[in-house]
Amino acid sequence: DERLRMLQEHIADHPKVSVTYFRPDGKKKGGLYVTVSGQVKRIDTYKKRVIMLDGTAIAVCEIMKIEGEFFSF
């Protein structure tokens, strides 16, 4: 995804973004959409996760959209 590539290129700046992703329910079929906002700490390319500065880990395959002022240049 283009936005993930842009984040990776500027990861040292810890860009602030809002990430909407699908969080599956661990006990039954289904889940819910969650939006988290914060600064990106790193992108774990091995485990395919976006790690936020607060420790939140989001699986890349579950991301629906990434937004933020960072992308409006």
C-alpha positions as a Python dict, from the first residue, in 0.01 Angstrom:
ca = {
    (1, 'D'): (0, 0, 0),
    (2, 'E'): (124, 346, -91),
    (3, 'R'): (48, 500, 248),
    (4, 'L'): (241, 230, 435),
    (5, 'R'): (538, 291, 208),
    (6, 'M'): (520, 666, 278),
    (7, 'L'): (503, 599, 653),
    (8, 'Q'): (805, 369, 632),
    (9, 'E'): (1007, 636, 450),
    (10, 'H'): (932, 891, 726),
    (11, 'I'): (921, 658, 1027),
    (12, 'A'): (1194, 852, 1213),
    (13, 'D'): (950, 1147, 1235),
    (14, 'H'): (689, 927, 1408),
    (15, 'P'): (403, 1058, 1189),
    (16, 'K'): (64, 1108, 1354),
    (17, 'V'): (-215, 913, 1184),
    (18, 'S'): (-558, 762, 1237),
    (19, 'V'): (-585, 395, 1146),
    (20, 'T'): (-919, 220, 1096),
    (21, 'Y'): (-898, -157, 1106),
    (22, 'F'): (-1112, -467, 1159),
    (23, 'R'): (-1059, -639, 1493),
    (24, 'P'): (-1191, -999, 1476),
    (25, 'D'): (-1381, -1135, 1774),
    (26, 'G'): (-1173, -1408, 1936),
    (27, 'K'): (-1475, -1608, 2056),
    (28, 'K'): (-1721, -1597, 1769),
    (29, 'K'): (-1748, -1511, 1401),
    (30, 'G'): (-1736, -1141, 1329),
    (31, 'G'): (-1572, -849, 1500),
    (32, 'L'): (-1576, -472, 1489),
    (33, 'Y'): (-1413, -176, 1322),
    (34, 'V'): (-1180, 25, 1544),
    (35, 'T'): (-1010, 358, 1479),
    (36, 'V'): (-697, 449, 1672),
    (37, 'S'): (-506, 775, 1650),
    (38, 'G'): (-147, 831, 1746),
    (39, 'Q'): (209, 830, 1629),
    (40, 'V'): (360, 542, 1436),
    (41, 'K'): (666, 397, 1609),
    (42, 'R'): (764, 143, 1344),
    (43, 'I'): (639, -96, 1080),
    (44, 'D'): (729, -457, 1152),
    (45, 'T'): (776, -600, 803),
    (46, 'Y'): (848, -950, 936),
    (47, 'K'): (522, -985, 1133),
    (48, 'K'): (338, -742, 901),
    (49, 'R'): (220, -506, 1175),
    (50, 'V'): (209, -132, 1233),
    (51, 'I'): (333, -52, 1583),
    (52, 'M'): (207, 270, 1739),
    (53, 'L'): (408, 471, 1993),
    (54, 'D'): (165, 363, 2269),
    (55, 'G'): (237, -5, 2194),
    (56, 'T'): (-77, -80, 1993),
    (57, 'A'): (1, -337, 1721),
    (58, 'I'): (-221, -349, 1413),
    (59, 'A'): (-201, -629, 1158),
    (60, 'V'): (-150, -482, 811),
    (61, 'C'): (-404, -725, 661),
    (62, 'E'): (-675, -583, 891),
    (63, 'I'): (-619, -214, 804),
    (64, 'M'): (-906, -55, 615),
    (65, 'K'): (-767, 300, 590),
    (66, 'I'): (-491, 525, 715),
    (67, 'E'): (-551, 900, 737),
    (68, 'G'): (-368, 1202, 869),
    (69, 'E'): (-228, 1545, 787),
    (70, 'F'): (96, 1367, 700),
    (71, 'F'): (-61, 1257, 368),
    (72, 'S'): (-185, 1602, 261),
    (73, 'F'): (144, 1749, 141),
}
